[in-house]
Amino acid sequence: MAFEHRDRFLVTLIAWLLASLGVLVALGAFTPQSFFVVSFIGLLSVMQLYAPAKSGDRWRLPLRALIAACFAVFGWIVHVRVTTVV
């Protein structure tokens, strides 16, 4: 059962990444920063979509470190954007 959730999670996340890349390129708005932000939003959304009802699956535990690192990068991107405006 956990493998099915993990596989569906990965397929959904990869589909989100490819779709967001395609949309950003098609709109001419692709930058590595914008792709990261959209991908990070997708990661958080997919994590919530496949969150277990009762207890966490063991395969989800390493994703916490990835999300913490992504929050740090996101904070850096926000800092850079705010300091360029000011």
C-alpha positions, -999 to 999 in steps of 0.1 A, spaced: 0 0 0 28 24 9 45 17 -24 13 26 -43 11 59 -25 48 66 -32 45 58 -68 14 79 -73 31 107 -54 61 106 -77 41 104 -108 19 134 -97 50 154 -87 68 147 -120 37 156 -140 34 189 -120 71 197 -127 68 190 -164 35 210 -167 49 240 -148 80 239 -170 59 238 -201 36 266 -190 65 289 -179 83 284 -212 52 289 -233 44 321 -215 80 333 -218 82 337 -180 108 310 -173 136 318 -149 152 294 -125 137 313 -96 102 312 -110 105 275 -118 117 268 -83 88 287 -67 62 270 -88 78 236 -82 80 242 -45 43 251 -44 36 219 -64 57 198 -39 37 212 -10 4 207 -27 12 171 -37 24 164 -2 -9 175 12 -28 157 -15 -12 124 -6 -10 129 32 -21 98 50 -53 100 71 -40 83 102 -2 81 104 27 90 83 43 66 59 80 59 64 89 70 28 76 105 36 101 111 64 131 121 42 109 146 24 108 168 55 145 176 51 139 184 14 110 207 24 132 224 50 159 230 25 133 243 0 120 268 26 155 281 31 160 286 -7 126 302 -9 135 326 19 167 335 0 147 341 -32 123 364 -13 151 382 3 168 388 -30 136 401 -46 128 424 -17 163 439 -16 163 446 -53 130 465 -49 142 486 -20 
